[in-house]
Amino acid sequence: MRFIPIFEQPNGKLFTVHYDNEEQDAFQQLFENWEDPEYLFDFFTKYEEDLNGDFYQNTIEEAIHHTREDAELLKEALLQRKDEGKLIDQNDFEALFKPLSTNEYTFKFHKRHKAYGPMSNSWLRIYAIKIEDNFIITGGAIKLTKTMQERPHTQEQLSKLNRVINELQAQGIFDADGLTDN
């Protein structure tokens, strides 16, 4: 597992994880999947029941269109921050990433966070670990259910978050200096 910088901002850096058994890093893989109509068709066919569940009422075709549009806007928002050399809104990554849950204690060295797609009722999630003012993207998912524990693909993302925390601890990375020294 490696931590690859994506870009730096005045108040922090954005990294992504490159898992040893993967061809692409987590950031690249996310957007490749979210922009691929075949991947999305297969995904929404598998989880079609969730598209017509408690939270959403969409056809597969609507879901594919919504996801691709939301992913494009999310990617543009991130890259705009990179290209402008500053963050919009609060001038830091806090504008984008929110704590994964209310159980994320402030005294932890490694805090789990999530970012949402910018569209209304977005089901896109990017998951990351926060170390000081830095965020490490561990993966992401299309979340169609209330909790991550309800579906295998979101359980996998929760597992990745925890696996990255364990790796950071094993490498003795507890602050921004430790992260940038690797």
C-alpha positions in Angstrom: 0.0 0.0 0.0 1.3 3.4 -1.0 0.1 6.9 -0.4 0.3 9.1 -3.5 -0.2 12.9 -3.4 -2.8 14.2 -5.8 -2.3 17.9 -5.1 -1.5 20.3 -2.3 -3.5 23.3 -1.1 -2.6 26.1 1.2 -4.2 24.3 4.2 -3.4 20.7 3.4 -2.8 17.9 0.8 -5.0 15.4 -0.9 -3.6 11.9 -1.2 -4.9 8.7 -2.6 -4.2 5.1 -1.8 -2.6 2.7 -4.3 -3.4 -0.8 -3.0 -0.7 -3.4 -3.8 -3.1 -5.7 -5.7 -4.7 -2.9 -7.9 -3.6 -1.5 -11.2 -4.9 2.0 -10.5 -5.0 4.1 -7.4 -8.3 4.5 -5.5 -9.0 8.0 -7.0 -8.5 7.0 -10.6 -10.5 3.8 -10.2 -13.5 5.6 -8.7 -13.9 8.0 -11.5 -13.2 5.4 -14.1 -16.1 3.3 -12.7 -18.5 6.2 -12.2 -17.9 7.4 -15.8 -18.3 3.9 -17.4 -21.9 3.2 -18.6 -21.3 -0.5 -18.7 -20.0 -0.6 -15.2 -22.9 1.5 -14.0 -25.5 -0.6 -15.9 -24.2 -3.8 -14.2 -24.1 -2.1 -10.8 -27.6 -0.7 -11.0 -29.0 -3.9 -12.4 -27.5 -5.7 -9.4 -28.9 -3.1 -7.0 -32.1 -2.3 -8.9 -34.2 -2.9 -5.8 -32.3 -0.1 -4.0 -33.1 2.3 -6.8 -36.8 1.8 -6.0 -36.4 1.6 -2.3 -36.9 4.0 0.6 -34.6 6.7 -0.6 -34.7 6.7 -4.4 -37.1 6.2 -7.2 -35.1 5.9 -10.4 -34.9 3.7 -13.5 -31.5 2.2 -14.4 -31.1 4.7 -17.3 -31.9 7.6 -15.0 -29.4 6.3 -12.4 -26.7 6.0 -15.0 -27.2 9.5 -16.3 -27.4 10.9 -12.8 -24.3 9.2 -11.6 -22.2 10.2 -14.6 -23.3 13.8 -14.3 -22.7 13.9 -10.6 -19.3 12.2 -11.0 -18.3 14.8 -13.6 -19.3 17.7 -11.3 -17.5 16.1 -8.4 -14.3 15.6 -10.4 -14.5 19.2 -11.7 -14.9 20.5 -8.2 -11.8 18.7 -7.1 -9.7 19.6 -10.1 -10.9 23.2 -10.0 -9.5 23.4 -6.5 -6.2 22.0 -7.8 -6.1 24.3 -10.9 -6.9 27.4 -9.0 -4.5 26.6 -6.3 -7.1 27.3 -3.6 -10.3 25.9 -2.3 -13.6 27.5 -2.8 -15.9 27.9 0.2 -13.9 27.6 3.4 -10.4 27.6 1.8 -9.6 24.1 3.1 -10.6 20.4 2.6 -13.2 20.7 5.4 -15.5 22.2 2.8 -15.6 18.9 0.9 -15.0 16.2 3.5 -17.3 15.6 6.5 -16.9 13.1 9.3 -18.1 9.6 8.4 -20.3 9.5 11.4 -20.9 11.3 14.7 -18.8 8.6 16.3 -15.6 10.0 14.9 -13.9 11.3 18.0 -11.8 14.5 17.7 -8.9 13.0 19.6 -8.2 10.3 17.1 -5.1 10.6 14.9 -6.8 9.0 11.9 -10.3 10.2 11.3 -12.7 8.6 8.8 -14.4 11.1 6.4 -16.7 11.1 3.4 -17.4 13.5 0.6 -20.6 13.7 -1.3 -21.3 14.3 -5.0 -22.5 17.9 -5.5 -25.9 17.1 -7.0 -29.0 17.1 -4.9 -29.6 13.6 -3.3 -26.2 12.4 -4.4 -25.4 8.8 -3.8 -21.8 9.2 -4.7 -19.3 8.9 -1.8 -15.6 9.4 -1.6 -14.1 7.9 1.6 -10.9 9.3 3.1 -8.8 9.3 6.2 -7.9 12.7 7.8 -4.5 13.3 9.3 -4.2 16.9 10.6 -5.2 19.0 7.5 -4.5 16.2 5.0 -6.9 13.7 3.5 -6.1 10.2 2.0 -8.7 8.9 -0.4 -9.2 5.2 0.4 -12.0 4.6 -2.1 -15.7 5.4 -2.7 -19.0 3.9 -3.5 -22.5 4.5 -4.9 -24.5 4.4 -1.6 -28.1 3.6 -2.1 -28.9 2.5 1.5 -29.0 4.2 4.8 -26.0 2.5 6.3 -22.7 1.1 4.8 -23.3 -2.2 6.5 -26.3 -3.0 4.4 -24.5 -3.9 1.1 -21.2 -5.7 0.4 -19.7 -3.0 -1.8 -20.1 -0.3 1.0 -19.0 -2.8 3.6 -15.8 -3.2 1.5 -15.3 0.6 1.6 -15.6 0.6 5.4 -13.1 -2.2 5.6 -10.7 -0.3 3.4 -11.0 2.8 5.6 -10.1 0.6 8.6 -7.3 -1.2 6.7 -5.7 2.1 5.8 -5.9 3.3 9.4 -4.2 0.0 10.5 -1.4 0.5 7.8 -0.9 4.1 8.9 -0.5 3.0 12.5 1.8 0.1 11.5 4.0 2.6 9.6 4.0 5.0 12.6 2.3 7.8 10.6 0.3 9.9 13.1 0.8 13.4 11.7 1.3 15.3 8.4 5.1 15.1 8.6 5.0 11.3 8.8 2.7 11.3 5.8 4.9 13.5 3.6 8.1 11.7 4.6 6.8 8.4 3.0 
